Amino acid sequence: MSGYPDFQVEVYQNEYLPQGAAEVNAIVTVTSTGSGSSGASVATTGQPAAEVIIIDTSGSMHHPPTKLAEAKRATAAAIDTLRDGTLFAVVAGTDIAELVYPPKLGMRAASSITREEAKRAVNALRADGGTAMGEWLLLAKELFATQAGQLRHAILLTDGQNVHERPKKLERILSNVNGLFVCDCRGVGTDWEVKELRRISDTMLGTVDIVADPGGLEADFRAMMSTAMDKEVADVALRLWTPQGATLKFVKQVEPNLSDLTDRRVDSAPRSGDYPTGAWGSESRDYHVCIQVAPAAVGDKMLAARVSLVASGSGDVLGKGQVVAVWTDDTALSTKINPEVAHYTGQAELASAIEEGLEAQRAGNIETATAKLGRAVALAHESGHEDTAKLLAKVVDVVDPVHGTVRLKRNVDVVDSMTLESRSQVTKRVGKKSGES
């Protein structure tokens, strides 16, 4: 479709169900090949894209001083990565949110002049005060509200926990800003809480990761901003229609990372709902759809769901697919596990095993921690997730990766534990698409 990247929707499933079965599973692969435009400096609506960089400047950022110095360097690198014409602003976060650049509420278009002005303002930052991330997000919302573009992205960097804001207040603020922009979160050092930043990034359809060494911030910021600059269309939704009597049990993004979208549904028509996927450039993502249907007789076939990719602003349909169900008494057909579905079911279990294992380890429950992390080792080995396997090997001594036999390490570096937890939701794509569409 003109003005949008080219989208393709593919459905992978075993459509055959045994008699009496009432659950249909499918993996929906969405691929965007890009429209050939020059990038995100101007969105498909003709409006400039917008970026807000939020830097923690609380007192702890001065311990050690290199932390704030590297954060300034990283922010400058991100500013340099902005394409000409991209609207941008910089926020300093403590127990309040302060606008660093521009001087008054609003956003400036990136140019050689405004980049230098912004970098001078960033260089003057000092560390002092507490941490209230919700306030930072509210100021970002105000800044984005001053312009009309749809492609809105923020980077949030912190080194600590949200101690100057009650959890319920942060939840209220997240509800307030939900859907207004995408936010990638980064924690520098090891004094921040993974679950806290993941709550923000999940709500804002972004990513979360650890940058243990402040010296790694510059490359990470540059990469995040480069990815943001490649986005071409904002607010794309996965629209799912189900027939009378069928219900959606869950809708989850399963690649490149796990994100449960089930509770994010917005009804768009009778028996039809939209699930947000955020902004897109040239990329591919996988979604696991599970549908509860009424069992039918052997030989019956039904359309269990229609899948559409929709541009939320215009309602334009960018791609389509179908999920079907056929009841059979042929066990050779009905017992065959679709490889895509099986793979991502295992990836979800892997993430849960890691998180539950680390939680048990922190609580001193050695038996549960050993069992869960051992299961994670076996799943990582089975799925070929080498990156996760390497991270697990820093937390446990692996005796037998096939059977998940492990021993907990006596002294685990907190960086290794937090890195494993931060990246537990990152998935590995199934090696070969061999399901039926």
N, C-alpha and C positions, 0 to 999 in steps of 0.2 A: 504494500500500500504506500502511495506517495507520501513522503514526509516522515516515514517511520522506517526503522530497521526492518529487514526481512526476517520474519519469525516462522519457525517450523515447530509443530506440535506432534510428538510421536508417543504412542501408548504401548507399553510393554506389559503383558499379563498372560496368565494361563486362563483362558476364558471358560474352560470346562470345569464344572462343579459336580460333585457327587450328589445323588438324590438326597434331599433334605437340607443341603447346605444353604446358608443365608448370608455369607460374607464374600464380597468381591474385592480383590486387591489389585491395584495397578500402579505402575511407575509411569509418570508422565514426564517426558523429557522435552524441555523447551529450549530451542536454540535460536539465538539472534545472530545474524551474520553482518549486521550493520548496514547503514544506508549509504556509506561512502562520504558522509559529511565530514567536515573538518574537526568535529569533536564537540565538546560540551560548552564551548564559549557561547553558543546560541542554541537553545533547545529547539525541538521540533515545532514549538508554538511560535518561534521567532523571538522569544524573550531570552535575555541573558541568563545563564546559570548563576547560582549564588553559592558562596562558600563562607562558613564561619569557623574560625579556628579558636578553640577554647583551651587556654593554658592555665593549669593550676599554679597559682603564685602564693599558696599558703606558706606559713613559716617553715614547714618541713622541707620545702623545695630548696632550702638553703643548707640542707644537711645530707650530703656534702654540697658545697657551692657549685660543683660541676654539674649537678642535676639541673639547676635553673639555667646555667650557661648553655648546656646542651639543648635544653628545651627551646631557648631563644634561637640557637643555631638551626634547630629542626623547623621552627616556625618560619624563619627566613627562607629555608629551602622550600617549604611548602608554598610560600608566597611567590618565590621565583618560578615555581612550576605552574602557576595559574596562567591560563591562556589570556591573551589580550581581550578585554571586554567582559571577562568574568567579574561579576559583582562580588565583593568580599568585605569581611570585617574581622577584627581580632578582639577577643574577650579575655580578660584576666579574671580568674576565679579564686575567691577566698570564701569567707562566710557571706560575702555578697558578690555580685557580678559587676565588673567595671568594664566599660568600653575603652579599649586601648586605641583602636583605629577603626573608622575615622573619628575625629574629635566629637562630632555630634551624632545622635541616633540616625542611622542610615547605613548605606553601603556604597563603596566606591568601585568604579570599573577599573580592572587591572590594567596598568600601563607602566612604562618605565618610571614615570614620576610617582605614581601612587604606590608602587612597590617599594621604592626607596623611602618614601614618607612612612609607610607602615613598618618597615624594618628598623627605622630610627626609633619609632615609638616602642617597638618590642624590645629593643636593646636597652631602653631605660627602665624596664620592669625590675621591681624588687620583690623579695619574698617576705610576706608577713600575713598573719591572720589565720583563719580556720578554713573549713571545707564545707560547702553547701552546694552540691552539684545541681540540685533542682533549680536554684536561682540562676545558675549558669545557663541551663536549658531554656528558662523563661526569657532571658535576655536574647538568646539566639532566636527564639520565636518572634520577639519584637523586631529584631533586625530583619528577619526574612519577610515579615509583614510589610516592610517598607518598599518592597519591590514585587513585581507581578510574575516573575519567572517561575516555572514549575520545577526545574531541577534544583533541588535544595539539599545541600550536604554539609555536615559539620564533622570536625575532628575534635574529640575531647580527650585531653591528657591529664592524668592525675597521678599522684604518688601516695595517696592516703585514702582513708575511709571517710564516709559521709557523716562525720561525727557532729556537725553543727546543724543537722537537719533531721527531724524525726522521720523514720521510715514511712509513716502514713502520709506525711507531707510530700515526700518524694513520689509516692504512688499517685497522689492527686495531681502532681505536676506532670508526671508521665502520661496520665490520662488526658491532660490538657494539651500536651504537645504531640501526642501520638498521631502519626499520619501526616504531620506538617513538614518534616524533613527527615533525611537519613542521617544517622550519627554513628561513626566509627569510634570506638573507645580504646584507649591504650593506658596501661598501668606501667609506670616506670618504677624500678626497684621492687621491693617485696613487702611493703607495708600497707598495700591496698588489698581489697577483698574481691576475689574473682566473681563471686555470685552477685555482688552489688553492681559491678560494671556490666556483667552479662545481662542483668535485669534491664539496664538502660539500653544496651545495644540490641537486645532482642525486641524490645518495644519499638525502637527506632529503626528496625530492619538493617542494622549495621553489623559490624564485627567487633570482637574483643580479642586482645592479645597482650602478652607481657613483653616489655622491653627491659630486661633485667639490668643491662648495662646502659646508662644514659648515653654513652657514645654511639649506641645503635639507633637513637631517635631520628637523626637526620635522614638516614636512608629509609627508615620506615615511614616518616612523614612524606618524603618525596614520592614513595611508592603509592601511598594512600591517595595523595592528591592527583597523581598521574592516572590512577584508576578512576577517580571521580571525573577527571577531565574527559575520559573516554565515554562517559554515559551520554546517550542520545535521546532517550525518551523517559519521562518520569511517570510515576504512579501507574504502573501496569498491574492489572489484577488477573488472577486465575478465576474464571467464572465456571461454576459447576451447577449443572441442572440435573436433577434426579426425578424419576417418574413417581407417580402416586404410589405410596406405600413403601418407598425407599428412603433411607436417611443416610447422611454422611457421618460415619463414625469419627473419622479424622482426616485432616489434610495437613501434611508436613512437608516442608522443604527438607530434602535428605542429601543434597549435594549442591554446592561445595561444602556446606555445613548444615547441621541440624537446626531446624527452627519450626516449632509447632504453630501452625496458622489456624488451627481449628476454632479457637475462640475469637479470631479476628474477622469472622464472617460478617458481611453486610448484605442483607437481602436485597436483590436487584429486581426480582420478579417472582411470581408464584413458583415455588419449588426450585428457585435459582438463587445462588449466593456468590458474592465476590470475596476473594481472599487476596490481601495485598502482597505484592512481590517486590515493590520498590522500583528503583530506576534500572534501566538496561542500556548496555552498550553491545559490543560484539562478545557474546559469552553463551554458555549453556548451563542450565540448572535442571535438577531432577526433583520431582515431587511424588510423594507416596500418598495415594488416595485409597481410602477404605470405605466401602459402601455396604450398608445393611439392607438386604432385599428380602422379599417374601419368597420362600422356597417354591419352586414350580415343578411340574412333572418332567420325567425323562423325555428328552427330545425338544423341550421348550427352549426358546431363545428370547432374551430380552435386552434392551438397551438400558444398562444400569446407570449410565451417566453420559452427559455431553460435556466436553471440556472445551472452553474457549479462553483465549488470551485477549484481554480487552484493555484499551487505553482508557484509564479512568476519567480523564478530563473530557474526552470527546465521545466515548462509548464505542469508538471504532474497534471492530473485531480484527485482531492481528493474526490469529491462527486458531485451528479447530482440531479436535480429536474425539474419539468415542471409547467408552468402556462398556464391554458387552459381557453377558453371562449365558452359558449354554449348559443345561443339566444333562448328565449322561450316566449310564450304568457301566461304562467302560472304565475300569479302575486304572488302566494304563494311561488314559487321558486325564482323569480327574486327580490323580495323585502326583502328577508331574509338577514339581515346584518351579515356578518361573524364576530364572536365575537373578533377574534384576530385583524382584520382590524379596527373594531370599537374602540377597546381598545387603540391601538396605535395612532389612529387619535386623540382620546381624550387626550393622554399623550402629543402629540405635541402641542395641543391647550393649555394644562395646562402650558407648558413651556413658550409659547408666552404670555399668560395672566399674568404670574408672571413678566416676563421681562418688558412688556409694563406697568404693574401696578406700578412697582418700579420706572420706568423712569418717569411716570406721577407724582408720589409722590415727586420725587426729583425736578421736575419742578414746583411743587405747584399746579398742576391740580387735585384738590381733587375729583371732580366728576368722571373723567376718572379713577383715581387711585382706587377709591372705587368700581367702576363697574368691572374693570379688576381683582382686587384682590378678589372680591366677586365671580366672575366667577371661579377663580382659586380654591377657597375654595370648591365650589360645585363640580368641576371636581376631586379634590383630594379625597373628600368624596365618590363620585360615584365610583371611581376606586380603592378605598381601599388603597390609597397611604398615609399611616399614618405618615411616616417620613416628607413628604412635608406638610401635614396638621398641624403637630406640629410646623414646621418652620413658616408657615403662621400665626398661632395663636400668634406668638411673634410680628407680624407686624400689625395685625388687631384684633379687638374684634369680635369674631364670634357670631352672633345672631342666625342665622339659617343656618347650614352647607348644608342642602339639597337644599335650594333655593339660597344659596350664599349671604345671607344678612349679611353684615359686617359694622363695623365702623372703620375708621382708628384710630390707637392709636396716641395720641398726641405726646408722646415722645418715639421714637423707637431707641433702641440701634443700633449704626452703625454696630456692630458685627452681630446682628440678621438680619439686612437688607442684609449685604454682604454674610452671610451664605446662606440665601434663594436664592440670585442671583447666587452664586457659584454652588449650587446644583440643580438649576432649570432644568438642562438638564438630571439629573439622573431619570431614569424611573423605573416603577414597572412592572414586567412581569405579563401577564394575568394569572389569577388563574388556569384555566383549559383549556388545548388544546382540543377544540371540533370541529374545522373546518375540512374540507375535504382535503385530500392530493392528 
